[in-house]
Amino acid sequence: METLLEKKVGGIVAENFRTARVFNQYGIDFCCKGGIKLTDACEKKGVSATQVAAELEEAIRETDAVDYRQFSLSQLIDHIVTTHHKYVEDTIPALKFFTEKIEKVHGDRHPELSEIRKEFAQAADALTIHMKKEEFVLFPFIKAMQDAKMSGFPLSEPHFGHIENPIHMMEDDHEIEGDRFRRISDLTSEYTAPADACQTYRVAFSMLQEFEQDLHKHIHLENNILFPSALQLFKELNNLN
């Protein structure tokens, strides 16, 4: 039987999402970089795999975690859109305002704030486009596949060909934004405000950290649960191996 240490990081979170907070604590990426074993992930971060595994097991013992693998594809899509897409849309305006404001007020003493503002502005624009592609192209097709399976009616061929094509595009976007927020985390010293930071400065960093954590959950649900299930259903409906 596969031990926790041998399991892939993304798979551990897929089985029990409460484990995400442990990975967040140690800065272990369970979404874009979730395809590596726990031991390898801990080695890269220079942390004790035994200690991390013990904390994961404690989180797993908590009983009220949501198992998103039990959601239908339509239910999972609706959750992603109403929870994570909405969070991104609602949070972007405030974070743009705060990052612009603190750069203007504190940028002379903290020149890194200019880069932080630019990185977040690019993330905001890219994520807005990315989510619309999902909401208007990929997600409706996945729901149509589910309906086709339930009704027994044939599925029209999508304009993008194999579903791997849009899925790979979305995963590439996820990788780019994951890398971008790692840069933001580095620029902010892991969201630690300096001693001379005002309240707005501190709020901005806290919001950026929350934004990254939500993005990790968001990407995890798509990369590790929704997309593999959609790919499997596509193959089933098209009699592909």
C-alpha atoms as an extended CHARMM CRD file, in Angstrom:
* protein
*
       241  EXT
         1         1  MET       CA              0.0000000000        0.0000000000        0.0000000000  PROA      1               0.0000000000
         2         2  GLU       CA              1.2720000000        3.4490000000       -0.9430000000  PROA      2               0.0000000000
         3         3  THR       CA              2.3660000000        5.4560000000        2.0900000000  PROA      3               0.0000000000
         4         4  LEU       CA              1.6310000000        9.1440000000        2.5650000000  PROA      4               0.0000000000
         5         5  LEU       CA              5.2900000000        9.9750000000        1.9010000000  PROA      5               0.0000000000
         6         6  GLU       CA              5.0800000000        8.2310000000       -1.4810000000  PROA      6               0.0000000000
         7         7  LYS       CA              1.8630000000        9.9380000000       -2.5520000000  PROA      7               0.0000000000
         8         8  LYS       CA              1.8620000000       12.8850000000       -4.9080000000  PROA      8               0.0000000000
         9         9  VAL       CA              1.1670000000       16.2450000000       -3.3140000000  PROA      9               0.0000000000
        10        10  GLY       CA             -1.7870000000       17.0300000000       -5.5790000000  PROA      10              0.0000000000
        11        11  GLY       CA             -3.3090000000       13.6350000000       -4.8630000000  PROA      11              0.0000000000
        12        12  ILE       CA             -3.0860000000       14.1610000000       -1.1080000000  PROA      12              0.0000000000
        13        13  VAL       CA             -5.0260000000       17.4190000000       -1.3760000000  PROA      13              0.0000000000
        14        14  ALA       CA             -7.5250000000       15.8310000000       -3.7800000000  PROA      14              0.0000000000
        15        15  GLU       CA             -8.2600000000       13.1700000000       -1.1590000000  PROA      15              0.0000000000
        16        16  ASN       CA             -8.6810000000       15.6640000000        1.6760000000  PROA      16              0.0000000000
        17        17  PHE       CA             -8.6130000000       19.4000000000        1.1210000000  PROA      17              0.0000000000
        18        18  ARG       CA             -7.8490000000       20.1610000000        4.7670000000  PROA      18              0.0000000000
        19        19  THR       CA             -4.2860000000       19.1330000000        3.9590000000  PROA      19              0.0000000000
        20        20  ALA       CA             -3.9750000000       22.2810000000        1.8180000000  PROA      20              0.0000000000
        21        21  ARG       CA             -3.3870000000       24.4580000000        4.8590000000  PROA      21              0.0000000000
        22        22  VAL       CA             -0.3690000000       22.3220000000        5.8500000000  PROA      22              0.0000000000
        23        23  PHE       CA              1.1330000000       22.6980000000        2.3890000000  PROA      23              0.0000000000
        24        24  ASN       CA              0.4510000000       26.4410000000        2.4770000000  PROA      24              0.0000000000
        25        25  GLN       CA              2.2450000000       26.6760000000        5.8160000000  PROA      25              0.0000000000
        26        26  TYR       CA              5.3960000000       25.1220000000        4.3620000000  PROA      26              0.0000000000
        27        27  GLY       CA              5.1480000000       26.9130000000        1.0070000000  PROA      27              0.0000000000
        28        28  ILE       CA              4.6490000000       23.6390000000       -0.8910000000  PROA      28              0.0000000000
        29        29  ASP       CA              2.7940000000       24.1350000000       -4.1860000000  PROA      29              0.0000000000
        30        30  PHE       CA              0.0390000000       21.5270000000       -4.4010000000  PROA      30              0.0000000000
        31        31  CYS       CA             -1.5610000000       22.8720000000       -7.5790000000  PROA      31              0.0000000000
        32        32  CYS       CA              0.8410000000       23.6690000000      -10.4290000000  PROA      32              0.0000000000
        33        33  LYS       CA              3.6260000000       21.5520000000       -8.9010000000  PROA      33              0.0000000000
        34        34  GLY       CA              1.3570000000       18.9180000000       -7.4050000000  PROA      34              0.0000000000
        35        35  GLY       CA              2.6400000000       16.0460000000       -9.5220000000  PROA      35              0.0000000000
        36        36  ILE       CA              5.6330000000       15.1990000000       -7.3150000000  PROA      36              0.0000000000
        37        37  LYS       CA              5.8590000000       12.9250000000       -4.2910000000  PROA      37              0.0000000000
        38        38  LEU       CA              5.6140000000       14.3820000000       -0.8030000000  PROA      38              0.0000000000
        39        39  THR       CA              9.1910000000       13.3470000000       -0.0060000000  PROA      39              0.0000000000
        40        40  ASP       CA             10.5150000000       15.1790000000       -3.0920000000  PROA      40              0.0000000000
        41        41  ALA       CA              8.4350000000       18.2810000000       -2.3700000000  PROA      41              0.0000000000
        42        42  CYS       CA              9.7490000000       18.4350000000        1.2080000000  PROA      42              0.0000000000
        43        43  GLU       CA             13.3280000000       17.9110000000        0.0600000000  PROA      43              0.0000000000
        44        44  LYS       CA             13.0210000000       20.8420000000       -2.3700000000  PROA      44              0.0000000000
        45        45  LYS       CA             11.7580000000       23.0680000000        0.4510000000  PROA      45              0.0000000000
        46        46  GLY       CA             14.3640000000       21.8160000000        2.9310000000  PROA      46              0.0000000000
        47        47  VAL       CA             11.7660000000       20.6840000000        5.4580000000  PROA      47              0.0000000000
        48        48  SER       CA             11.2870000000       17.4130000000        7.3120000000  PROA      48              0.0000000000
        49        49  ALA       CA              9.0640000000       15.0660000000        5.3270000000  PROA      49              0.0000000000
        50        50  THR       CA              8.2870000000       13.1590000000        8.5350000000  PROA      50              0.0000000000
        51        51  GLN       CA              7.1160000000       16.3290000000       10.2790000000  PROA      51              0.0000000000
        52        52  VAL       CA              5.0030000000       17.4250000000        7.3180000000  PROA      52              0.0000000000
        53        53  ALA       CA              3.4800000000       13.9490000000        7.0100000000  PROA      53              0.0000000000
        54        54  ALA       CA              2.5550000000       13.9700000000       10.7020000000  PROA      54              0.0000000000
        55        55  GLU       CA              0.7930000000       17.3240000000       10.3240000000  PROA      55              0.0000000000
        56        56  LEU       CA             -0.9790000000       16.0820000000        7.1850000000  PROA      56              0.0000000000
        57        57  GLU       CA             -2.2080000000       13.0020000000        9.0200000000  PROA      57              0.0000000000
        58        58  GLU       CA             -3.5600000000       15.2160000000       11.7940000000  PROA      58              0.0000000000
        59        59  ALA       CA             -5.4180000000       17.3290000000        9.2230000000  PROA      59              0.0000000000
        60        60  ILE       CA             -6.7780000000       14.1890000000        7.5410000000  PROA      60              0.0000000000
        61        61  ARG       CA             -8.2170000000       12.9790000000       10.8630000000  PROA      61              0.0000000000
        62        62  GLU       CA            -10.5100000000       16.0020000000       10.9580000000  PROA      62              0.0000000000
        63        63  THR       CA            -13.8220000000       14.7460000000        9.6670000000  PROA      63              0.0000000000
        64        64  ASP       CA            -15.6630000000       17.6710000000        8.0800000000  PROA      64              0.0000000000
        65        65  ALA       CA            -13.5100000000       18.2160000000        4.9770000000  PROA      65              0.0000000000
        66        66  VAL       CA            -15.3670000000       18.4460000000        1.6680000000  PROA      66              0.0000000000
        67        67  ASP       CA            -14.5500000000       15.6590000000       -0.7840000000  PROA      67              0.0000000000
        68        68  TYR       CA            -14.8040000000       17.4700000000       -4.1100000000  PROA      68              0.0000000000
        69        69  ARG       CA            -14.2130000000       14.2090000000       -5.9600000000  PROA      69              0.0000000000
        70        70  GLN       CA            -17.7830000000       13.2680000000       -5.0470000000  PROA      70              0.0000000000
        71        71  PHE       CA            -19.1820000000       16.3130000000       -6.8640000000  PROA      71              0.0000000000
        72        72  SER       CA            -20.5850000000       15.8680000000      -10.3510000000  PROA      72              0.0000000000
        73        73  LEU       CA            -18.6340000000       17.7610000000      -13.0010000000  PROA      73              0.0000000000
        74        74  SER       CA            -21.4260000000       20.3450000000      -13.2190000000  PROA      74              0.0000000000
        75        75  GLN       CA            -21.4870000000       20.7850000000       -9.4580000000  PROA      75              0.0000000000
        76        76  LEU       CA            -17.7200000000       21.2090000000       -9.3460000000  PROA      76              0.0000000000
        77        77  ILE       CA            -17.7790000000       23.7590000000      -12.1710000000  PROA      77              0.0000000000
        78        78  ASP       CA            -20.5440000000       25.7350000000      -10.4480000000  PROA      78              0.0000000000
        79        79  HSD       CA            -18.5210000000       25.7150000000       -7.2160000000  PROA      79              0.0000000000
        80        80  ILE       CA            -15.3930000000       26.9290000000       -8.9980000000  PROA      80              0.0000000000
        81        81  VAL       CA            -17.2650000000       29.7400000000      -10.7440000000  PROA      81              0.0000000000
        82        82  THR       CA            -19.3860000000       30.9370000000       -7.8180000000  PROA      82              0.0000000000
        83        83  THR       CA            -16.6190000000       30.6060000000       -5.2160000000  PROA      83              0.0000000000
        84        84  HSD       CA            -13.2240000000       31.0990000000       -6.8530000000  PROA      84              0.0000000000
        85        85  HSD       CA            -13.9970000000       33.0160000000      -10.0430000000  PROA      85              0.0000000000
        86        86  LYS       CA            -16.2390000000       35.3530000000       -8.0770000000  PROA      86              0.0000000000
        87        87  TYR       CA            -13.5300000000       35.8430000000       -5.4400000000  PROA      87              0.0000000000
        88        88  VAL       CA            -11.0170000000       36.8260000000       -8.1130000000  PROA      88              0.0000000000
        89        89  GLU       CA            -13.4500000000       39.2150000000       -9.7880000000  PROA      89              0.0000000000
        90        90  ASP       CA            -14.4800000000       40.7950000000       -6.4870000000  PROA      90              0.0000000000
        91        91  THR       CA            -10.9380000000       41.1520000000       -5.1260000000  PROA      91              0.0000000000
        92        92  ILE       CA             -9.0450000000       42.4690000000       -8.1520000000  PROA      92              0.0000000000
        93        93  PRO       CA            -10.3590000000       46.0770000000       -8.0010000000  PROA      93              0.0000000000
        94        94  ALA       CA             -9.4450000000       46.5380000000       -4.3340000000  PROA      94              0.0000000000
        95        95  LEU       CA             -6.0100000000       44.9690000000       -4.7220000000  PROA      95              0.0000000000
        96        96  LYS       CA             -5.2410000000       47.0800000000       -7.7750000000  PROA      96              0.0000000000
        97        97  PHE       CA             -6.1750000000       50.1840000000       -5.8040000000  PROA      97              0.0000000000
        98        98  PHE       CA             -4.1090000000       49.1950000000       -2.7520000000  PROA      98              0.0000000000
        99        99  THR       CA             -0.9980000000       48.1610000000       -4.6940000000  PROA      99              0.0000000000
       100       100  GLU       CA             -1.1140000000       51.4270000000       -6.6530000000  PROA      100             0.0000000000
       101       101  LYS       CA             -1.6140000000       53.4680000000       -3.4760000000  PROA      101             0.0000000000
       102       102  ILE       CA              1.2330000000       51.9320000000       -1.4860000000  PROA      102             0.0000000000
       103       103  GLU       CA              3.6030000000       52.2690000000       -4.4370000000  PROA      103             0.0000000000
       104       104  LYS       CA              2.7430000000       55.9720000000       -4.6700000000  PROA      104             0.0000000000
       105       105  VAL       CA              3.1790000000       56.5940000000       -0.9340000000  PROA      105             0.0000000000
       106       106  HSD       CA              6.0350000000       54.2140000000       -0.0650000000  PROA      106             0.0000000000
       107       107  GLY       CA              7.6880000000       53.4990000000       -3.4150000000  PROA      107             0.0000000000
       108       108  ASP       CA             10.6140000000       55.8260000000       -2.8470000000  PROA      108             0.0000000000
       109       109  ARG       CA             11.7120000000       53.8200000000        0.2180000000  PROA      109             0.0000000000
       110       110  HSD       CA             10.5330000000       50.4450000000       -1.0950000000  PROA      110             0.0000000000
       111       111  PRO       CA             11.1710000000       50.2910000000       -4.8490000000  PROA      111             0.0000000000
       112       112  GLU       CA             10.0250000000       46.6570000000       -4.9630000000  PROA      112             0.0000000000
       113       113  LEU       CA              6.4510000000       47.9410000000       -4.6660000000  PROA      113             0.0000000000
       114       114  SER       CA              6.5740000000       49.0150000000       -8.3020000000  PROA      114             0.0000000000
       115       115  GLU       CA              7.3350000000       45.4580000000       -9.3990000000  PROA      115             0.0000000000
       116       116  ILE       CA              4.6630000000       44.0590000000       -7.0880000000  PROA      116             0.0000000000
       117       117  ARG       CA              2.0730000000       46.3880000000       -8.5880000000  PROA      117             0.0000000000
       118       118  LYS       CA              3.0980000000       45.4570000000      -12.1410000000  PROA      118             0.0000000000
       119       119  GLU       CA              3.0560000000       41.7200000000      -11.4030000000  PROA      119             0.0000000000
       120       120  PHE       CA             -0.3860000000       41.8640000000       -9.8330000000  PROA      120             0.0000000000
       121       121  ALA       CA             -1.7940000000       44.0300000000      -12.6320000000  PROA      121             0.0000000000
       122       122  GLN       CA             -0.5680000000       41.4750000000      -15.1750000000  PROA      122             0.0000000000
       123       123  ALA       CA             -2.0580000000       38.6430000000      -13.0990000000  PROA      123             0.0000000000
       124       124  ALA       CA             -5.3830000000       40.4560000000      -12.8670000000  PROA      124             0.0000000000
       125       125  ASP       CA             -5.6030000000       40.9450000000      -16.6470000000  PROA      125             0.0000000000
       126       126  ALA       CA             -4.4860000000       37.3950000000      -17.4430000000  PROA      126             0.0000000000
       127       127  LEU       CA             -6.8270000000       35.7570000000      -14.9350000000  PROA      127             0.0000000000
       128       128  THR       CA             -9.7970000000       37.7830000000      -16.1640000000  PROA      128             0.0000000000
       129       129  ILE       CA             -9.2500000000       36.5380000000      -19.7180000000  PROA      129             0.0000000000
       130       130  HSD       CA             -8.4830000000       33.0110000000      -18.5060000000  PROA      130             0.0000000000
       131       131  MET       CA            -11.7060000000       32.7130000000      -16.4930000000  PROA      131             0.0000000000
       132       132  LYS       CA            -13.8370000000       33.9050000000      -19.4120000000  PROA      132             0.0000000000
       133       133  LYS       CA            -12.2850000000       31.2490000000      -21.6520000000  PROA      133             0.0000000000
       134       134  GLU       CA            -13.2680000000       28.6580000000      -19.0870000000  PROA      134             0.0000000000
       135       135  GLU       CA            -16.7660000000       30.0310000000      -18.5140000000  PROA      135             0.0000000000
       136       136  PHE       CA            -17.6430000000       30.4710000000      -22.2080000000  PROA      136             0.0000000000
       137       137  VAL       CA            -15.7520000000       27.6070000000      -23.8780000000  PROA      137             0.0000000000
       138       138  LEU       CA            -14.3640000000       24.7870000000      -21.7370000000  PROA      138             0.0000000000
       139       139  PHE       CA            -16.8440000000       24.6200000000      -18.8620000000  PROA      139             0.0000000000
       140       140  PRO       CA            -19.9770000000       24.5770000000      -21.0770000000  PROA      140             0.0000000000
       141       141  PHE       CA            -18.4670000000       21.7540000000      -23.1160000000  PROA      141             0.0000000000
       142       142  ILE       CA            -17.6980000000       19.7230000000      -19.9930000000  PROA      142             0.0000000000
       143       143  LYS       CA            -21.3000000000       20.1950000000      -18.8330000000  PROA      143             0.0000000000
       144       144  ALA       CA            -22.4940000000       19.1670000000      -22.3060000000  PROA      144             0.0000000000
       145       145  MET       CA            -20.4310000000       15.9800000000      -22.0370000000  PROA      145             0.0000000000
       146       146  GLN       CA            -22.0530000000       15.1670000000      -18.7200000000  PROA      146             0.0000000000
       147       147  ASP       CA            -25.5070000000       15.7840000000      -20.1960000000  PROA      147             0.0000000000
       148       148  ALA       CA            -24.6690000000       13.6040000000      -23.2130000000  PROA      148             0.0000000000
       149       149  LYS       CA            -23.6460000000       10.7360000000      -20.9680000000  PROA      149             0.0000000000
       150       150  MET       CA            -26.7970000000       11.0080000000      -18.8690000000  PROA      150             0.0000000000
       151       151  SER       CA            -29.1750000000       11.3540000000      -21.8370000000  PROA      151             0.0000000000
       152       152  GLY       CA            -27.4830000000        8.9710000000      -24.2240000000  PROA      152             0.0000000000
       153       153  PHE       CA            -27.5520000000       11.5410000000      -27.0260000000  PROA      153             0.0000000000
       154       154  PRO       CA            -24.4380000000       11.9690000000      -29.1850000000  PROA      154             0.0000000000
       155       155  LEU       CA            -22.1040000000       14.8440000000      -28.4430000000  PROA      155             0.0000000000
       156       156  SER       CA            -21.3380000000       17.3860000000      -31.1610000000  PROA      156             0.0000000000
       157       157  GLU       CA            -17.6580000000       17.6410000000      -32.0330000000  PROA      157             0.0000000000
       158       158  PRO       CA            -16.1350000000       20.7430000000      -30.4450000000  PROA      158             0.0000000000
       159       159  HSD       CA            -14.3640000000       23.3420000000      -32.5780000000  PROA      159             0.0000000000
       160       160  PHE       CA            -11.1780000000       22.8570000000      -30.5350000000  PROA      160             0.0000000000
       161       161  GLY       CA            -10.8990000000       19.1500000000      -31.4010000000  PROA      161             0.0000000000
       162       162  HSD       CA             -9.6510000000       16.9690000000      -28.5460000000  PROA      162             0.0000000000
       163       163  ILE       CA            -10.4300000000       18.3100000000      -25.0740000000  PROA      163             0.0000000000
       164       164  GLU       CA             -6.7330000000       17.9980000000      -24.2420000000  PROA      164             0.0000000000
       165       165  ASN       CA             -6.1710000000       21.1640000000      -26.3000000000  PROA      165             0.0000000000
       166       166  PRO       CA             -8.0940000000       23.6670000000      -24.1380000000  PROA      166             0.0000000000
       167       167  ILE       CA             -7.1570000000       21.8110000000      -20.9530000000  PROA      167             0.0000000000
       168       168  HSD       CA             -3.4520000000       22.1280000000      -21.7610000000  PROA      168             0.0000000000
       169       169  MET       CA             -3.9520000000       25.8250000000      -22.4890000000  PROA      169             0.0000000000
       170       170  MET       CA             -5.6400000000       26.3410000000      -19.1160000000  PROA      170             0.0000000000
       171       171  GLU       CA             -2.9250000000       24.3570000000      -17.3260000000  PROA      171             0.0000000000
       172       172  ASP       CA             -0.2520000000       26.4680000000      -19.0190000000  PROA      172             0.0000000000
       173       173  ASP       CA             -2.0400000000       29.5940000000      -17.7770000000  PROA      173             0.0000000000
       174       174  HSD       CA             -2.1280000000       28.1180000000      -14.2880000000  PROA      174             0.0000000000
       175       175  GLU       CA              1.6100000000       27.4820000000      -14.4100000000  PROA      175             0.0000000000
       176       176  ILE       CA              2.2860000000       31.0660000000      -15.4700000000  PROA      176             0.0000000000
       177       177  GLU       CA              0.1710000000       32.5270000000      -12.6680000000  PROA      177             0.0000000000
       178       178  GLY       CA              1.6290000000       30.1380000000      -10.1090000000  PROA      178             0.0000000000
       179       179  ASP       CA              5.1190000000       31.3180000000      -11.0870000000  PROA      179             0.0000000000
       180       180  ARG       CA              3.9790000000       34.9400000000      -10.9870000000  PROA      180             0.0000000000
       181       181  PHE       CA              2.7000000000       34.6560000000       -7.4330000000  PROA      181             0.0000000000
       182       182  ARG       CA              5.8960000000       32.9510000000       -6.3580000000  PROA      182             0.0000000000
       183       183  ARG       CA              7.6620000000       36.0730000000       -7.5780000000  PROA      183             0.0000000000
       184       184  ILE       CA              5.2120000000       38.2840000000       -5.6970000000  PROA      184             0.0000000000
       185       185  SER       CA              5.7780000000       36.1990000000       -2.5710000000  PROA      185             0.0000000000
       186       186  ASP       CA              9.5350000000       36.6590000000       -2.9410000000  PROA      186             0.0000000000
       187       187  LEU       CA              9.1810000000       40.3980000000       -3.5520000000  PROA      187             0.0000000000
       188       188  THR       CA              7.0600000000       40.7750000000       -0.4100000000  PROA      188             0.0000000000
       189       189  SER       CA              9.3220000000       38.5590000000        1.7460000000  PROA      189             0.0000000000
       190       190  GLU       CA              6.4420000000       36.0800000000        1.9640000000  PROA      190             0.0000000000
       191       191  TYR       CA              3.9160000000       38.8810000000        2.5360000000  PROA      191             0.0000000000
       192       192  THR       CA              5.7750000000       40.3570000000        5.5030000000  PROA      192             0.0000000000
       193       193  ALA       CA              5.2020000000       44.1000000000        5.7070000000  PROA      193             0.0000000000
       194       194  PRO       CA              8.2360000000       46.2140000000        6.7350000000  PROA      194             0.0000000000
       195       195  ALA       CA              8.4170000000       48.0270000000       10.0530000000  PROA      195             0.0000000000
       196       196  ASP       CA              7.4690000000       51.3810000000        8.5080000000  PROA      196             0.0000000000
       197       197  ALA       CA              4.3850000000       49.9990000000        6.7410000000  PROA      197             0.0000000000
       198       198  CYS       CA              1.0860000000       51.8090000000        7.2010000000  PROA      198             0.0000000000
       199       199  GLN       CA             -2.2120000000       49.9860000000        7.6960000000  PROA      199             0.0000000000
       200       200  THR       CA             -3.0160000000       50.0470000000        3.9730000000  PROA      200             0.0000000000
       201       201  TYR       CA              0.4060000000       48.5340000000        3.2530000000  PROA      201             0.0000000000
       202       202  ARG       CA             -0.2710000000       45.6840000000        5.6980000000  PROA      202             0.0000000000
       203       203  VAL       CA             -3.7790000000       45.1140000000        4.3670000000  PROA      203             0.0000000000
       204       204  ALA       CA             -2.4760000000       44.9670000000        0.8010000000  PROA      204             0.0000000000
       205       205  PHE       CA              0.0750000000       42.2900000000        1.6940000000  PROA      205             0.0000000000
       206       206  SER       CA             -2.5130000000       40.2740000000        3.6340000000  PROA      206             0.0000000000
       207       207  MET       CA             -4.9020000000       40.4480000000        0.6840000000  PROA      207             0.0000000000
       208       208  LEU       CA             -2.1730000000       39.3770000000       -1.7360000000  PROA      208             0.0000000000
       209       209  GLN       CA             -1.4080000000       36.3790000000        0.4590000000  PROA      209             0.0000000000
       210       210  GLU       CA             -5.0930000000       35.4380000000        0.6710000000  PROA      210             0.0000000000
       211       211  PHE       CA             -5.3890000000       35.8640000000       -3.1030000000  PROA      211             0.0000000000
       212       212  GLU       CA             -2.5090000000       33.4590000000       -3.6860000000  PROA      212             0.0000000000
       213       213  GLN       CA             -3.9460000000       30.9010000000       -1.2560000000  PROA      213             0.0000000000
       214       214  ASP       CA             -7.3410000000       31.0420000000       -2.9670000000  PROA      214             0.0000000000
       215       215  LEU       CA             -5.6270000000       30.7090000000       -6.3370000000  PROA      215             0.0000000000
       216       216  HSD       CA             -3.9100000000       27.5430000000       -5.1370000000  PROA      216             0.0000000000
       217       217  LYS       CA             -7.2830000000       26.0420000000       -4.1510000000  PROA      217             0.0000000000
       218       218  HSD       CA             -8.8060000000       27.1970000000       -7.4260000000  PROA      218             0.0000000000
       219       219  ILE       CA             -6.0560000000       25.6960000000       -9.5780000000  PROA      219             0.0000000000
       220       220  HSD       CA             -6.0040000000       22.5040000000       -7.5200000000  PROA      220             0.0000000000
       221       221  LEU       CA             -9.6970000000       21.8400000000       -8.1200000000  PROA      221             0.0000000000
       222       222  GLU       CA             -9.2080000000       22.2370000000      -11.8560000000  PROA      222             0.0000000000
       223       223  ASN       CA             -5.8090000000       20.5960000000      -12.4280000000  PROA      223             0.0000000000
       224       224  ASN       CA             -6.1830000000       17.6740000000      -10.0280000000  PROA      224             0.0000000000
       225       225  ILE       CA             -9.9360000000       16.9260000000      -10.0510000000  PROA      225             0.0000000000
       226       226  LEU       CA            -11.9870000000       18.6140000000      -12.8080000000  PROA      226             0.0000000000
       227       227  PHE       CA             -9.6400000000       18.2970000000      -15.7690000000  PROA      227             0.0000000000
       228       228  PRO       CA             -8.6380000000       14.6260000000      -15.2690000000  PROA      228             0.0000000000
       229       229  SER       CA            -12.3090000000       13.6600000000      -14.8620000000  PROA      229             0.0000000000
       230       230  ALA       CA            -13.3260000000       15.6670000000      -17.9400000000  PROA      230             0.0000000000
       231       231  LEU       CA            -10.5450000000       14.0900000000      -19.9790000000  PROA      231             0.0000000000
       232       232  GLN       CA            -11.6290000000       10.6090000000      -18.9110000000  PROA      232             0.0000000000
       233       233  LEU       CA            -15.2640000000       11.3550000000      -19.8170000000  PROA      233             0.0000000000
       234       234  PHE       CA            -14.2360000000       12.7050000000      -23.2300000000  PROA      234             0.0000000000
       235       235  LYS       CA            -12.3480000000        9.4890000000      -23.9570000000  PROA      235             0.0000000000
       236       236  GLU       CA            -15.3100000000        7.4220000000      -22.7860000000  PROA      236             0.0000000000
       237       237  LEU       CA            -17.7940000000        9.2830000000      -24.9860000000  PROA      237             0.0000000000
       238       238  ASN       CA            -15.4940000000        9.0690000000      -28.0080000000  PROA      238             0.0000000000
       239       239  ASN       CA            -14.4100000000        5.4530000000      -27.4290000000  PROA      239             0.0000000000
       240       240  LEU       CA            -10.7810000000        6.4530000000      -27.0250000000  PROA      240             0.0000000000
       241       241  ASN       CA             -8.1790000000        4.5160000000      -25.0430000000  PROA      241             0.0000000000
